[in-house]
Amino acid sequence: PIEAGAFFFRVGVQDSGAPVRYDTTEITLNVTKPSSIINSSAANAPNVRLRGNPYNKSINISFELQKAANVQLVIYNSIGEKVGMIIDRFMDAGPHQSNYDAGGLSNGIYFYTFRAGEQIHSGKFIINN
């Protein structure tokens, strides 16, 4: 396992037979120890469903909260850039449904992170307009 701390990287590129060239950009990765580990397969984990995979213009999202919580549903592209925030509010316990207009997203693979209180669920989906 990786210990908590800061790690510095330099990226090297080597074409066949050529010397290694290093990028001038330094990358810093700060690793912190989690306060708790959450098992998304636990019985009380949020049951998040995205319907219609692969998707066109609209994504139907449904989930059920066991208890009221602050909820966030964030979309990331394949290189980890945040491209959308579908939900960001306090929600009551019970079933919920939401729709997201994905018409502004290019074709490709995307990832989502759903947070409800301390519960976290992640997944991926495909946009095929």
C-alpha positions in Angstrom: 0.0 0.0 0.0 1.0 3.6 -0.6 1.8 5.5 2.6 0.4 9.0 3.2 2.6 11.8 2.0 3.6 13.9 -1.1 5.1 12.2 -4.2 6.8 14.0 -7.0 7.0 12.7 -10.6 8.7 13.6 -13.8 7.4 12.1 -17.0 9.9 10.7 -19.4 9.3 9.9 -23.1 11.5 7.7 -25.2 11.2 7.1 -28.9 12.8 3.9 -30.1 16.5 4.2 -29.9 16.4 7.9 -28.8 17.5 9.2 -25.4 14.8 9.7 -22.8 13.3 13.3 -22.8 11.8 14.5 -19.6 8.8 16.8 -19.5 9.5 20.0 -17.6 6.2 19.7 -15.6 6.5 18.2 -12.2 3.5 16.3 -11.0 2.7 16.3 -7.2 0.4 13.6 -5.8 -0.7 14.2 -2.3 -1.9 11.0 -0.6 -3.8 11.1 2.6 -5.0 8.4 4.8 -8.7 7.9 4.6 -10.7 8.5 7.8 -12.7 5.3 6.9 -13.0 2.8 4.2 -16.5 2.4 2.7 -17.5 -0.9 1.1 -19.9 0.0 -1.7 -21.3 -3.5 -1.7 -22.6 -3.1 1.9 -26.3 -3.5 2.4 -26.7 0.2 3.2 -24.8 1.5 0.2 -26.8 3.7 -2.2 -28.5 1.8 -5.0 -27.7 4.1 -7.9 -28.9 3.2 -11.4 -28.2 4.9 -14.7 -30.6 3.7 -17.3 -30.1 3.4 -21.1 -26.3 2.7 -21.3 -25.0 3.6 -23.9 -26.8 7.0 -23.7 -27.8 9.5 -26.3 -29.0 12.9 -25.1 -30.6 12.0 -21.8 -29.6 9.9 -18.7 -32.2 8.7 -16.3 -30.8 8.3 -12.8 -32.6 6.6 -9.9 -31.4 5.9 -6.4 -32.8 5.3 -2.9 -31.4 6.9 0.3 -31.7 5.0 3.5 -31.5 8.3 5.4 -31.5 12.0 4.6 -28.1 13.2 3.4 -26.2 15.7 1.4 -26.0 14.2 -2.1 -23.6 14.8 -5.0 -23.5 13.2 -8.4 -20.5 14.3 -10.4 -19.5 13.3 -14.0 -15.8 13.0 -15.1 -14.4 12.5 -18.5 -11.9 9.7 -19.3 -8.9 11.8 -18.1 -10.5 12.7 -14.8 -11.7 16.2 -15.6 -15.1 17.2 -14.0 -17.6 17.8 -16.8 -20.8 17.9 -14.9 -22.6 18.2 -11.6 -26.0 16.5 -11.8 -27.0 16.7 -8.1 -25.5 18.8 -5.3 -28.1 19.3 -2.5 -29.6 17.9 0.7 -32.1 15.2 0.0 -34.6 13.3 2.2 -34.6 9.5 2.7 -36.5 7.5 0.1 -36.5 6.9 -3.6 -35.3 9.6 -6.0 -35.1 10.1 -9.7 -33.4 12.7 -11.9 -32.6 13.3 -15.6 -29.5 14.7 -17.0 -29.2 16.3 -20.5 -26.0 14.7 -21.8 -26.3 16.4 -25.2 -23.2 18.6 -24.5 -21.0 15.6 -24.0 -18.9 14.1 -26.8 -19.0 10.4 -27.6 -16.9 8.4 -25.2 -16.5 6.8 -21.8 -17.4 8.8 -18.7 -17.3 8.1 -15.0 -19.5 9.2 -12.2 -19.2 9.5 -8.4 -22.3 9.4 -6.3 -21.9 10.6 -2.7 -24.7 10.5 -0.1 -23.4 11.4 3.3 -20.4 9.1 3.9 -21.5 6.5 1.3 -19.7 6.6 -2.1 -20.6 4.8 -5.3 -18.7 5.1 -8.6 -19.3 3.7 -12.0 -18.9 4.3 -15.7 -21.1 4.9 -18.7 -20.9 5.4 -22.4 -22.2 8.4 -24.5 -23.0 7.5 -28.1 -24.8 10.4 -29.7 
